[in-house]
Amino acid sequence: MTASTTSPHAVTFVLVTVFLDMVGFGIIMPVLPALIREVGHMEIADAARIGGWLFFAFSITQFLFGPTLGNLSDAIGRRPMLLLAVFGLFIDYVLMSLAPNLFWLFVGRAFAGLCGASYVIANAYIADVTRPEERAQAFGKIGAAFGLGFVIGPALGGMLGEYGARVPFYAAAAISALNLIYGFFVLPESLGRQNRRAFEWARANPLGTFKVFRTYQGVVPLSLVMFVYFFASSVYPAIWPFWGVAKFGWNPWLIGVSLAAFGIITAVFQGALTGPAVARWGESKVALIGLVSSVIAAIGYGLAPGLLVVVIFLVIHGPEGFVHPMLTAIMSKAVPENAQGELQGGISSIMSVSMLVGTVFFSQVFAIFMAPGAPVVSPDMAFYIAAGLLLLTTVLFVSVRKKMAG
């Protein structure tokens, strides 16, 4: 299957897969603070630290193996690697639902990262079946699937969390199992044998991938922009549920509602507005709009006195959903068709390493400024630091695009 013979059914299969995976992921977020506190017998500040290290366990294995998965998909096809990713999530949720202690929580997260998140292969799949000029909109649809998954997942997780911190994990495991069965029977292969290339270990590791990036004009500078961006935006998975509990006393249901609201807003911007925005302003300006909104939103959350103001800034935050699809689309145009899987694996590694470092960093910042002996006791300091880093990202992006245009 190639871009010239695009099947809308194939794209639908991938979007549904990503959507269901994100439902499974989002369903656990509202109860993660409660589960860590239950298993580890600790207070909210220490639970936030552990939450950051759990994300680290997922991201470090994904960083190490993401390029391998991307390169394998270039060699043997997208379908088997996408199914492997879904299977990894299933095992993760089973382990976390049964975990008797913190050690098994870490095992589950590491296993999920080892198998890789489905979006890596999903993006390569989309690149296979869309023309280069259509990819920004197509990647926006992938983002919309993420957003819709976060609408249903956290809301469902918040409701199920009322029956116990482990119940959402059972539901997530069941969703992943159904997704695996669905994909096995209906997902076609997208990469024709004539477009495959031999697997090379030298290109299938993070450092090898970054060396290959240097052969494509503009990819390395944009990789730096992407690194700083994901580092800064990792403040949200690092502290959002813990911040909601510490600042506003949110229960799992309210955490789920806040995440679901952000999912709706993200889906609207990425799914409905990406295409018109790119057609009107172009990829670079749309990415810049998203970066500016991210700076304003991060400051706004820190200043928010209650849920109503948080909701207002969630709307302002919406255009940030443009950033990842736009950067991915710009970078995808700089590499040949037979290296799209390699590119997506490299992007996965950038995303993973930046977020693994960023999540640990922001969770530690949160814990430090929530400790009784801190110079300033505040749950908001991590958001202010993130805002400064997002401003730096904006400046870097403008500089890189000027150099590429020149």
C-alpha positions as CSV (number, residue, x, y, z in Angstrom):
1,M,0.0,0.0,0.0
2,T,1.4,3.4,-1.0
3,A,0.4,7.0,-0.8
4,S,-1.1,6.8,-4.2
5,T,-3.4,4.0,-3.2
6,T,-4.5,5.3,0.1
7,S,-7.2,3.3,1.8
8,P,-9.5,5.3,4.2
9,H,-10.1,2.0,6.0
10,A,-6.4,1.5,6.7
11,V,-6.2,5.0,8.2
12,T,-9.3,4.3,10.3
13,F,-7.8,1.1,11.6
14,V,-4.7,3.0,12.8
15,L,-6.7,5.8,14.3
16,V,-8.9,3.4,16.2
17,T,-5.9,1.5,17.5
18,V,-4.3,4.7,18.8
19,F,-7.6,5.9,20.3
20,L,-8.1,2.6,22.2
21,D,-4.6,2.6,23.4
22,M,-5.0,6.1,24.8
23,V,-8.3,5.2,26.4
24,G,-6.3,2.4,28.2
25,F,-3.5,4.9,29.1
26,G,-5.8,7.7,30.2
27,I,-8.0,5.4,32.4
28,I,-5.2,4.9,34.9
29,M,-4.1,8.5,35.4
30,P,-6.8,9.7,37.9
31,V,-6.0,6.8,40.2
32,L,-2.2,6.7,39.9
33,P,-1.6,8.9,43.0
34,A,-3.9,6.7,45.1
35,L,-2.4,3.5,43.8
36,I,1.2,4.6,44.6
37,R,0.2,5.8,48.1
38,E,-1.7,2.5,48.7
39,V,1.2,0.3,47.5
40,G,4.0,2.4,48.9
41,H,2.3,3.7,52.1
42,M,3.5,7.3,51.5
43,E,2.3,10.9,51.4
44,I,1.5,12.9,48.3
45,A,5.0,14.6,47.9
46,D,6.7,11.2,48.0
47,A,4.1,9.6,45.7
48,A,4.8,12.3,43.2
49,R,8.5,11.4,43.3
50,I,7.7,7.7,42.6
51,G,5.3,8.7,39.9
52,G,8.1,10.5,38.1
53,W,10.4,7.5,38.4
54,L,7.6,5.2,37.1
55,F,7.4,7.4,34.0
56,F,11.2,7.3,33.8
57,A,11.1,3.5,33.7
58,F,8.7,3.6,30.8
59,S,10.6,6.3,28.9
60,I,14.1,4.9,29.3
61,T,13.2,1.6,27.8
62,Q,11.2,3.3,25.0
63,F,14.2,5.5,24.3
64,L,16.5,2.5,24.1
65,F,14.2,0.4,21.9
66,G,12.1,2.9,20.0
67,P,14.6,3.2,17.1
68,T,14.8,-0.6,17.0
69,L,11.1,-0.9,16.6
70,G,11.0,1.8,13.9
71,N,13.8,0.2,11.9
72,L,12.2,-3.2,12.3
73,S,9.0,-1.8,10.9
74,D,11.0,-0.5,7.9
75,A,12.3,-4.0,7.4
76,I,9.4,-6.4,8.1
77,G,6.4,-4.1,7.9
78,R,4.2,-2.0,10.3
79,R,1.6,-4.5,11.2
80,P,3.6,-6.9,13.4
81,M,5.3,-4.1,15.2
82,L,2.1,-2.3,15.9
83,L,0.5,-5.5,17.3
84,L,3.6,-6.0,19.5
85,A,3.2,-2.5,20.9
86,V,-0.5,-3.2,21.8
87,F,0.5,-6.5,23.4
88,G,3.1,-4.7,25.6
89,L,0.5,-2.3,26.9
90,F,-1.8,-5.3,27.8
91,I,1.0,-6.9,29.9
92,D,1.8,-3.6,31.6
93,Y,-1.8,-3.1,32.8
94,V,-2.1,-6.7,34.0
95,L,1.1,-6.4,36.0
96,M,0.1,-3.0,37.5
97,S,-3.4,-4.3,38.4
98,L,-1.9,-7.1,40.4
99,A,1.2,-5.4,41.8
100,P,1.8,-6.2,45.5
101,N,4.5,-3.6,45.8
102,L,6.3,-0.8,44.1
103,F,8.8,-3.1,42.4
104,W,6.1,-4.7,40.2
105,L,4.7,-1.3,39.2
106,F,8.2,-0.5,37.8
107,V,8.3,-3.9,36.0
108,G,5.0,-3.2,34.3
109,R,6.0,0.3,33.2
110,A,9.4,-0.9,31.9
111,F,7.8,-3.7,29.9
112,A,5.4,-1.3,28.2
113,G,8.3,0.9,27.2
114,L,10.3,-2.1,26.0
115,C,7.5,-3.0,23.5
116,G,7.0,0.6,22.5
117,A,4.0,2.9,22.3
118,S,1.7,2.3,19.3
119,Y,2.1,5.9,18.0
120,V,5.7,5.2,16.8
121,I,4.5,2.7,14.2
122,A,1.2,4.5,13.8
123,N,2.9,7.6,12.5
124,A,5.1,5.5,10.2
125,Y,1.9,3.8,8.9
126,I,0.3,7.2,8.3
127,A,3.4,8.3,6.4
128,D,3.1,5.2,4.2
129,V,-0.5,5.9,3.1
130,T,-0.6,9.7,2.8
131,R,1.1,12.1,0.4
132,P,3.8,14.4,1.9
133,E,1.5,17.5,1.5
134,E,-1.3,15.7,3.4
135,R,0.8,14.5,6.3
136,A,0.4,17.5,8.6
137,Q,-3.4,17.0,8.6
138,A,-3.0,13.2,8.9
139,F,-0.7,13.6,11.9
140,G,-3.2,16.0,13.3
141,K,-5.8,13.1,13.2
142,I,-3.4,10.9,15.1
143,G,-3.2,13.7,17.7
144,A,-7.0,13.9,17.7
145,A,-7.2,10.2,18.4
146,F,-5.0,10.8,21.4
147,G,-7.2,13.6,22.5
148,L,-10.4,11.6,22.2
149,G,-8.8,8.7,24.1
150,F,-8.1,11.2,26.9
151,V,-11.8,12.3,26.8
152,I,-13.1,8.8,27.5
153,G,-10.1,7.2,29.4
154,P,-9.7,9.7,32.3
155,A,-13.4,10.2,32.7
156,L,-13.9,6.4,32.9
157,G,-10.9,6.0,35.1
158,G,-12.2,8.7,37.5
159,M,-15.6,6.9,37.8
160,L,-14.0,3.4,38.2
161,G,-11.5,4.8,40.7
162,E,-14.4,5.3,43.1
163,Y,-14.5,1.5,43.4
164,G,-10.8,1.1,44.1
165,A,-7.4,2.3,42.8
166,R,-6.9,-1.0,40.9
167,V,-10.2,-1.3,39.1
168,P,-9.2,1.0,36.2
169,F,-6.2,-1.1,35.5
170,Y,-8.3,-4.2,35.0
171,A,-10.4,-2.2,32.6
172,A,-7.3,-0.9,30.8
173,A,-6.0,-4.5,30.4
174,A,-9.4,-5.6,29.0
175,I,-9.4,-2.7,26.5
176,S,-5.9,-3.5,25.3
177,A,-6.7,-7.2,24.9
178,L,-9.8,-6.3,22.7
179,N,-7.6,-3.9,20.8
180,L,-5.0,-6.6,20.1
181,I,-7.7,-9.0,18.8
182,Y,-9.2,-6.3,16.7
183,G,-5.9,-5.3,15.1
184,F,-4.9,-9.0,14.5
185,F,-8.0,-9.5,12.3
186,V,-8.5,-6.2,10.5
187,L,-5.2,-4.3,10.3
188,P,-3.6,-4.6,6.8
189,E,0.1,-4.1,6.1
190,S,0.9,-0.6,4.7
191,L,4.6,-1.0,3.7
192,G,5.0,-2.8,0.4
193,R,8.0,-5.2,0.0
194,Q,9.5,-2.9,-2.6
195,N,9.7,-0.1,-0.1
196,R,11.4,-2.1,2.7
197,R,15.1,-2.0,3.5
198,A,17.4,-4.3,5.3
199,F,17.6,-4.0,9.1
200,E,20.9,-2.5,10.3
201,W,21.9,-2.5,14.0
202,A,24.1,0.5,13.4
203,R,20.9,2.5,12.6
204,A,18.7,0.7,15.1
205,N,20.0,2.4,18.3
206,P,19.4,5.9,19.6
207,L,22.9,7.2,18.8
208,G,22.9,5.5,15.4
209,T,19.6,7.2,14.6
210,F,20.8,10.6,15.6
211,K,23.9,10.1,13.3
212,V,21.6,9.3,10.4
213,F,19.6,12.4,11.2
214,R,22.6,14.5,10.3
215,T,22.3,13.5,6.7
216,Y,18.9,15.2,6.4
217,Q,18.9,19.0,6.2
218,G,17.1,20.7,9.2
219,V,16.3,17.5,11.1
220,V,19.0,17.9,13.8
221,P,18.1,21.5,14.7
222,L,14.4,20.6,14.8
223,S,15.2,17.6,16.9
224,L,16.7,20.0,19.5
225,V,13.5,22.1,19.4
226,M,11.5,18.9,19.9
227,F,13.7,17.8,22.8
228,V,13.3,21.1,24.8
229,Y,9.6,21.2,24.0
230,F,8.9,17.7,25.3
231,F,11.1,18.3,28.3
232,A,9.0,21.3,29.3
233,S,5.7,19.8,28.5
234,S,6.5,16.7,30.6
235,V,5.4,18.8,33.5
236,Y,1.8,17.6,32.8
237,P,2.2,13.9,33.1
238,A,4.7,14.4,35.9
239,I,2.5,16.4,38.3
240,W,-1.0,17.0,37.1
241,P,-2.9,14.4,39.2
242,F,-0.7,15.2,42.2
243,W,-1.0,18.9,41.7
244,G,-4.8,18.6,41.6
245,V,-4.8,16.7,44.8
246,A,-2.4,19.0,46.6
247,K,-3.7,22.4,45.4
248,F,-7.5,21.8,45.1
249,G,-8.1,18.5,46.9
250,W,-9.4,16.9,43.7
251,N,-10.7,13.3,44.0
252,P,-10.1,10.8,41.2
253,W,-13.4,11.8,39.5
254,L,-12.4,15.5,39.3
255,I,-8.9,14.6,38.1
256,G,-10.6,12.5,35.4
257,V,-12.9,15.3,34.4
258,S,-10.0,17.8,34.1
259,L,-8.1,15.4,31.8
260,A,-11.2,14.6,29.8
261,A,-11.9,18.3,29.3
262,F,-8.3,18.7,28.0
263,G,-8.9,15.7,25.7
264,I,-12.0,17.3,24.2
265,I,-10.2,20.5,23.5
266,T,-7.1,18.7,22.1
267,A,-9.4,16.7,19.8
268,V,-11.1,19.8,18.5
269,F,-7.9,21.6,17.7
270,Q,-6.0,18.7,16.3
271,G,-8.8,16.9,14.5
272,A,-11.0,19.8,13.2
273,L,-8.6,22.8,13.1
274,T,-5.3,21.4,12.0
275,G,-6.1,21.2,8.3
276,P,-7.7,24.7,8.0
277,A,-5.0,26.2,10.1
278,V,-2.2,24.7,8.0
279,A,-4.0,25.8,4.8
280,R,-4.3,29.4,6.1
281,W,-0.9,29.9,7.8
282,G,1.4,27.0,7.0
283,E,3.0,24.5,9.3
284,S,5.6,26.9,10.8
285,K,3.1,29.6,11.9
286,V,0.7,27.0,13.2
287,A,3.5,25.5,15.3
288,L,4.4,28.9,16.6
289,I,0.8,29.6,17.6
290,G,0.9,26.4,19.6
291,L,4.1,27.2,21.3
292,V,2.9,30.7,22.4
293,S,-0.3,29.2,23.8
294,S,1.7,26.6,25.8
295,V,3.7,29.4,27.5
296,I,0.5,31.3,28.5
297,A,-1.2,28.1,29.7
298,A,1.7,27.0,31.9
299,I,1.7,30.3,33.7
300,G,-2.1,30.3,34.0
301,Y,-2.3,27.0,35.7
302,G,0.2,28.2,38.3
303,L,-1.9,31.3,39.0
304,A,-5.3,29.5,38.9
305,P,-7.3,29.8,42.1
306,G,-9.9,27.1,41.3
307,L,-11.4,24.7,38.8
308,L,-13.2,27.4,36.7
309,V,-10.0,29.2,35.9
310,V,-8.2,25.9,35.2
311,V,-10.9,25.2,32.6
312,I,-10.4,28.6,31.0
313,F,-6.7,28.0,30.6
314,L,-7.4,24.5,29.2
315,V,-9.1,26.2,26.3
316,I,-6.2,28.7,25.9
317,H,-3.9,25.6,26.1
318,G,-5.7,23.9,23.1
319,P,-3.5,25.2,20.3
320,E,-0.4,23.5,21.8
321,G,-1.9,20.4,20.3
322,F,-0.6,21.7,16.9
323,V,3.1,21.6,17.9
324,H,3.9,17.9,17.8
325,P,2.0,17.2,14.5
326,M,3.6,20.3,12.8
327,L,7.2,19.4,13.9
328,T,6.6,15.8,12.8
329,A,5.2,16.9,9.4
330,I,8.1,19.3,8.8
331,M,10.7,16.7,9.7
332,S,8.9,13.9,7.6
333,K,9.4,16.0,4.5
334,A,13.1,16.0,5.0
335,V,13.6,12.3,4.8
336,P,13.0,9.7,2.0
337,E,10.0,7.4,2.0
338,N,11.9,4.3,3.0
339,A,13.2,6.0,6.2
340,Q,9.9,7.2,7.6
341,G,9.9,4.4,10.2
342,E,13.5,5.3,11.2
343,L,12.4,8.9,11.5
344,Q,9.5,8.1,13.7
345,G,11.7,5.8,15.8
346,G,14.1,8.7,16.2
347,I,11.4,11.1,17.1
348,S,10.2,8.5,19.7
349,S,13.6,8.4,21.2
350,I,13.8,12.2,21.4
351,M,10.4,12.3,23.0
352,S,11.2,9.5,25.4
353,V,14.6,10.8,26.6
354,S,13.3,14.4,27.0
355,M,10.2,13.3,28.8
356,L,12.0,10.7,31.0
357,V,14.4,13.4,32.2
358,G,11.7,16.1,32.3
359,T,9.2,13.9,34.2
360,V,11.7,13.0,36.9
361,F,12.9,16.7,37.0
362,F,9.4,18.1,37.5
363,S,8.2,15.5,39.9
364,Q,11.3,16.3,42.1
365,V,10.6,20.0,41.8
366,F,7.0,19.4,42.9
367,A,8.2,17.3,45.8
368,I,10.8,19.8,46.9
369,F,8.4,22.7,47.0
370,M,5.8,20.7,48.7
371,A,8.1,19.6,51.5
372,P,7.4,21.3,54.9
373,G,10.9,22.8,55.1
374,A,10.9,24.3,51.6
375,P,11.8,28.1,51.3
376,V,8.5,28.5,49.4
377,V,5.8,25.8,49.9
378,S,3.8,25.8,46.6
379,P,2.4,23.1,44.2
380,D,2.8,25.6,41.3
381,M,6.6,26.1,41.0
382,A,7.0,23.4,38.4
383,F,4.5,25.1,36.1
384,Y,6.5,28.4,36.3
385,I,9.7,26.6,35.4
386,A,8.0,24.8,32.5
387,A,6.7,28.2,31.2
388,G,10.3,29.5,31.0
389,L,11.4,26.4,29.1
390,L,8.5,26.6,26.7
391,L,9.4,30.3,26.0
392,L,13.0,29.1,25.2
393,T,11.5,26.5,22.9
394,T,9.6,29.2,21.0
395,V,12.8,31.3,20.5
396,L,14.7,28.2,19.3
397,F,12.0,27.2,16.8
398,V,11.9,30.7,15.3
399,S,15.7,30.8,15.0
400,V,15.8,27.3,13.3
401,R,13.1,28.1,10.8
402,K,14.8,31.3,9.8
403,K,18.0,29.4,9.2
404,M,16.2,26.8,7.2
405,A,14.5,29.4,5.1
406,G,17.7,31.2,4.5
